[in-house]
């Protein structure tokens, strides 16, 4: 094996029973040479003895690679690329596939890694993936709530993976609606998420914080600040509704937007039809049970936390600029036999309409909690203030939340208490349609909002102007200037929502392990809307 080199440097090195990979790293560390190689090469970890005294890099490598399937190329700037003489080791293959659960449901967000490397991808919303790897590579597949799997590519271009649900803490005792059982004996699926994992994510809705944390739970946010996400548990539905049932401290709720994520102790998700046995037909689409925080015995704790973040539009649609649009439009005219060129003298702008109506949104939340406990009384209070700006200009949510709960032990067998939550929410301008409007507008039109006059409602001095009057043949008549519409309408409607949810309970313990609890519950909400 031979190679030529233009380098006049010499190497002196003495290493015994060292693998080739470490020898290369030693030469790189002590000299000016840099080595590039794949750690998965078959002979890169082969043990060798090196005794070099003022030898060139070519002499050292030729001697070290004798009897192996390794060769090398010396490039400029002392860069050495180590290769395999076995062609199959140097071949890469493009692998596509789909990751599914035990019941065939697509698993979004599963990670696909080439073992021994840092190369990896994630599955899309339909569970599909594409990755380029060595043709004999091993893929490592991971998804939350499922066992990690390793699959050999074996020169296949299509690799589909079916994941197995992870079985953990099987001896833990679980209290269910119809008794007490070990997790090992349960056929149903129950997942518990700690409150700190919910509060760690900056979301105004506590359920939105579960995204990516529970296998089989699909959460889709529409992007509007404060909007309730679309939730599916294993894709199931119930009569008249596709929403899961919410149970907060034992009380049924239609939604839990009023709860501050910082006030949650834990969330349990019941994901299969066995929840029907506990909650009836309302639980057919699954159940999300929320336990709020209570004061710990013998402690007084004051806690304050704040979080700040930003958000921006991702996966922005690629649109034609002014020059590209003019070229395409002229080509269209030629294709339909129109020979007269279009006059662009009035239409020389180059507007990116999506950039014109979007921005980088800011998020800020502040929470203060006070908890105090004695042998007879447990008191907890939390206050939260949140501002959430959307990616559409002028979208802004303001939310103030207060929660109080108290529990008093009147005797050994009797205790009473109450829970109270209230929220004041200034709803954002509903601009969900603005992006769709911006997508339709041609780039040669200016986004300037000056010179626009409102029509007089009494018919005097009226003036209306069709922004696209001179372009009827290339712009749909239903298209409007989204920026003008946004600037003219965002502050004309103001909506403030108030909601108060409270319950009073009494609990009696008698006989042996028998509790009787009575609860009175009220949920009152109002929305004040002013439109100009």
Beta strands, then each sheet from edge to edge (+ up, - down):
strand 1: 11-19
strand 2: 34-36
strand 3: 47-55
strand 4: 70-74
strand 5: 79-84
strand 6: 92-100
strand 7: 111-114
strand 8: 120-122
strand 9: 128-134
strand 10: 138-142
strand 11: 149-152
strand 12: 161-162
strand 13: 173-176
strand 14: 179-182
strand 15: 190-194
strand 16: 217-220
strand 17: 230-233
strand 18: 245-248
strand 19: 251-253
strand 20: 264-270
strand 21: 287-292
strand 22: 300-311
strand 23: 361-373
strand 24: 377-389
strand 25: 396-409
strand 26: 414-426
strand 27: 493-510
strand 28: 514-531
sheet 1: 1+ 3-
sheet 2: 2+ 5+ 4-
sheet 3: 9+ 6- 12-
sheet 4: 8+ 7- 10+ 11-
sheet 5: 13+ 14-
sheet 6: 15+ 20- 21+ 18+ 19-
sheet 7: 16+ 17-
sheet 8: 22+ 23- 24+ 25- 26+ 27- 28+
end
